[in-house]
């Protein structure tokens, strides 16, 4: 389900954000699947870092975990940009750091909204 939500959001970005480009729907679909895998890996990594942050007992330990969390958050966007460039070349472009950050936030918010909507539907049955 997430990949289909990602395809919709990605194609809206392609339509309305000039720096986001996908030459074909197939590339959009493959990009959405790749983004799904990459974002799940990032979410997993961030959750592990947050566990370390909460478990830190010293100020320096908390600062170190917070710095690692920031690097992971910022670095993940760069990794996504490079991965898309490596896999799809000029056929797909997610723009720059800012546009990919906004895109990732939109993807995660949309995914959460659809999951919430489907959970409400399941409870109503």
Secondary structure, 3 states (H helix, E strand, C coil): CHHHHHHHHHHHHHHHCCCEEECCHHHHHHHHHHHHHHHHHHHHHHHHHHHHHHHCCCHHHHHHHHHHHHHHHHHHHHHHHHHHHHHHHHHEEECCHHHHHHHHHHHHHHHHHHHHHHHHHHHHC
